[in-house]
Amino acid sequence: MSEHVFLRRQDSLKRKLSEQNLDGMLISNLTNIRYLCGFTGSAASCLIMSDEVYFISDGRYEIQSKNQVKGVKRFIDFGSHLKIIKDKNLIPSGSKVAFEGDHISVNTYKEFSDRLPYVHWDSTSMILEQMQAIKDNTELDAIRTAVEITDTIYSETLPMLQVGTTEKEIANHLVLRYREESDGEAYPPIVAGGPNSALPHAIPSNRPFQKGDFILIDAAAKYAGYHADMTRTAVMGSADEKHRDIYDIVKESQQAGCEAAKAGVPCIQIDRITRDYITKRGYGKYYNHGTGHGLGLEIHTEPRLSHLSDQILQTNNVVTIEPGIYLPEWGGVRIEDDLIIGEENSEILNKTTKELVIL
């Protein structure tokens, strides 16, 4: 990613801080640091001031940060990052500096106050997360690529789904293929057959697939740090009337959510549309999670599509639409796509069929 992209993001953050009468912000969340300067390591801080941006890490990341970090002044040293900030006089006395209240413990806040008592610390919430919710073209291209890889690997995996194959065998294969073709798996794959498919976040087991199983696979790749997210549900051997009924309800609910998702629509409304469709057909109590979430450098980002959301969809949000029905001790169905939100309609990125696949 070019330095210009990171400078634009840093300038945007500076403007938001200025609007809140803040002189700067100390960032410790590694996802937010990556978004602002490109660093992918496991230990760093980023200090944004009105006239300069500083990156602070230790000697393990001397070479990596030199190669990755863009648009900032680097400080590489051992010891507390707060000590480095104090010793280098990076924050003028009396400055009002934000910190990430969603990511900082009480003990860490106390350390801020004790080590830098001349700074006025101000807890903020979700500033960078809200910025990241609206994707630029570089981010959209990365997500598109992650979805394309996800589609391809799902298609090549379908022939492996046979009676006697275990959930773990498929999950392990997916992880291997994602790591061969991309940055790796976007999250630990969910592969669940039969009664296990009624568990929305089932952990793959040694259970072999059996005739009549719904087989739910929720798995995806990530590319350039950006996550895809896809779920498809197939049936092993043959589908009876109950299989088809449950599947069709979820499919139509999901399609209704996709059609309604566009800029200006409240997230709670998308959740209500998918949920009402399932509830009116008698399965509302078996739909036990939100309709979707944002995607980006993490698998669950802003905005959230649920009955608790007060957010409104914006152009170039990337979100999932993923209703489901889960019948205990029998099985479940979930269908999930990734969408780029547009003004008039939204782009469904996933090309994998949503027709019921009988294996």
N, C-alpha and C positions, 0 to 999 in steps of 0.2 A: 504494500500500500504506500502511496507517495507521501512525502513530507507535507505536501499541500493539504491533503485530507486531514492530517492530524492538526496542522496549524488552524485550519478552519474550525475544527471541533474545539480546540483550546480557546479560540477567540469567541466562539459561541458561549462557552462556559463563562468566560470573563464577563461577557455582557449580562448574563443571567445573574452573576454574583453582584455586579454593579447595581443592577435593578433592585437588589435586596440590601443595598448599602453595606456590602461585604467587601473587604479588601483582598480576600483570597480564600483558598480552600485547601485543606490537607486531605489527601485521598489515600486510603489504605486498601480498599477493595481491589483485588487484582484484576477482575474483569473490567472495572472502570479505568484502571491504569492502562490496560491493554487498549481500550477504546481511545484513550487520549494520546498515547504515544507509541503503541505497538509492542510493548514488552510482554513476553509470554512466560517469564520465570515465576518462581514461587515466593520471592521475598523482595518487596520494594515499597516505597512511598512516592507520592507525586505531590508537590506543592505548587499550586497555581497562585501567583500573585499578579497584580495588574500590569507590572512591567516585565515579568519574567516567569518562566516555568522551570521547575527543578525536578529532576529525577534522582532518587536516593536509593542505593542498594549496596551490597557488600561484594567482596572480592570474587566470590563464586561467579558473579555475573558481569565481570569486567568486559570480557570479549562479547558475550551474548548481548549485553545492553548496547555496546558500541555498534554492533551490527543491526540491532532492531530498533532502538529508541530514536525517535525523530522529533524535532521541533522543541527540544528541551536542553537545559544545561545539566550535565550529569555530575553526581558526586558518588564516588565509589569508595567506601571505607568500612571498617569494622566498627561495631558499637551501635548504640541506640540511634535511630534515625532522628529522634528529637534532639539528641546531643549534637548531631551534625548540624541540624537547623540552628541550634543555639550558637555553636562555635563559629559557624559561617555567617551568623547574623542575617539569616535569610528572611526573617520576619521583623520589620521595624516595631519598636515599642509602641504600644497603644493600638496596634492593628486589630481589626475585627475579622477573625478568620473562621470560616465554616469547617465543620467536620461531619463525617457521614454517620449520623445518629443511628441509622439502620444497621451499621456494621461495626460499631465501636462499643466495647464493654464498659461498664462503670469503672473498672480498674484502669483501663486505658485512658479514659477521660480524666481520671484523677492524676495519671502520669502527665498528661498534657498540662494540667493546671499547675502541678508541682514543678515541672521542669521549665515551663515557659509562662511564669505568672504574669508577665508584662503583656501577654496576648489576651484579648477578649474572645473567648471561644464560643461559637454559636452552633448548636446542633441543627442540622438540616436533614431533610428526608427526600429521597428519590429524585434529586436534581438530575444526576447523570443517567439514572434509569429512565426517566422521562425523555431525556434527549435521545437515548439509544432506541426508544420505541419507534421513532421515525427514521427509516433507513435511507441512506444515500445509494446511488447507483452501484458503487463498489460493493456494498453490503448485499444489495439485491442480487447481483451477479453471483456472489459467493453462495447465497442460499439457493439460488436456482441450480447451481452445480451440485450442491449437496443433495438436493431433491432428485436430480437426474441420476446420480449414483445410487441413491436409495431405491428408486424405481427399478433400475437395471438389476441390482443384486436381489431384490425381492423376486423378480421374474425368473432369474436363474436358479433361485432356491426352491421354487414351487415343486419341481420334479422330485426333490428330496423328501417331500412330505408324503410318507407312506405308512401304512399300518406297520407298527413295530419300531419305527424311528422314534427316538426320545426327544423331549423338549430341549434338553441340554445339548444334544447333538446339533440341532438346528441353531440354537443360540450361539454355540461355539463357532459354527461355520459362518454365521453372519458377522461376528466380531472379526474373524480372520479376514473375510472379504472386505469389510469396511477399512481395516488397517492396510490392506493391500492397495485399495483404490482411492483412499482419502486420508484425512487426518486421523481417522478411526471412528469408533462408534460414538454417536451423539449422546448416548446414555446406555446403561446395561439393557440389552434386549429383553423384552417380554415375549416369551413363547409359551403358550398355554393351551392345552388340549382338554376337551371334555369338561368335567366339573371345574377344572382349574381355570378355564376361560371365564368363569363367573367371578374371578378375583381381578379387579381392574389393574392391579399392579402385581400380578403373580410373578414369583421367582421361578425360572425354569428348573424343572426337576428331572429325575430319571424315569418319569412316567412315559411309557410308550403310547403313541397314538393308536386309537382304536376306531373301528368303523362306527360312524354316527357321531363322531366328535366334531364340535366346532373347534377350529384351530385359530386362535387369535395371535397375531404377530404384530407387536408394536416395537419397531426397530428402525434405526435410521443412521445415516452418515453425517459427518460434519466436514466442512471444507473451509480452509483459511480461517478456522476458528468459529465458523457460523454453522448453526445446527439446523438440520432437517428433522421432521417428526412425522411418521406415518404409521397408521394402523390399518390392517386389513384382516378380515375374518373369512376363512374358507370352511368347508365341511368335508369330512373324510368319508368316502365310499358312496353315500347317497344322502339325499335331503328329504325329510318327510315334511308334512304340512306345518308342523310346529317350527322346524328349522326355517322354512321359507317365510312364515308369518313374522317371526321375530326379526329375521334379517331384513325383510322389506320395510318394516316399521322404522328400524334404525336408518336404513338407506334413505328413506323419504324424509325423515327428520333431519338427517345430515345435509341433504340437498336443499331443504328449505332454509337451513342456517346459512349455507353457502350463498344462496341467491339473495338473502337479505343483507349480507355483510357488505357494507360500503361506507365511505366517509360520511360522517355526520350521524350515523346510527348509534344509539347508546348500546354499550356492550351487554347490558342487562336485557335489552330487547332481543338480541340474538339468542341468549340463553333461554329466554321465555319462549321463543318460537320453537326451538328444538324440544324443549321440555313439555310444552303444551301438546305438541304433536304426539309424543310418546304417552303422556298422561291420559289424553282422550281415548287412547286405545287400550287403556287398562294396565299399563306397565310403569307408571310414574314412579312408584316406590322402588323400582329396580334400576332407576337411572340416578346414581348416587354420587355424581361429581359434576364439576362445572363443564361448560360447553367447550371451552378452549382457553388459550393463553398466547401471549406473544412469543416470538422466536428471535434469537440473535446470538450473541456470544455466549449466552447460557440457554439451556433448554426451556426454562420457564422465565419469561420476562414480561414486561408491561406491553400491552394492556391485558387485563384479565377479563374473560368472558364468563361471568357467573351471576347468580341471583343477588350477590352482594356488591357487584361492581357499580361504581358511579362514574366510570370513564366513558368516553365517546370515541368511536373509531375515527382515525385520521388517515389521510392519504399516505401511503407507503408504510403504514403499520404492516407487519407480517404476523399473521395469527393462525392458530389451528382451529378447526371446527371438528369436534370429536364426540358426539353423543354416543351413548351405549345403553344396552339392556343386559342385566346380569342376573340370571336365575340361579339361586343357590342350589348346589348339588347336581345341577343339570348342565349349565353352560351359559356363555355370554357372547355378545356381538358388540364390537366397536368398529366404527369406520372413521378415519381421520385423514384430513387433507390440510396442506399448508396454503394459505392465501395471501397474496399481496393486495392490500386494500386500495381500491380506486375510487374516483369521484362518482362514476355512474354504475360501475360494476367492478368486481374484483377478479383477479387472475388466480385460478386454481392451478398450482404448480404441479401437483402429482398427476401423472398420466396412467398409473396402474388402475386397471378396471375396478369399478365398484359393483359390478354384477356378481352374483353369488357364484363362486368357483367351487365346483364339486371335484374333489381330488380322486 
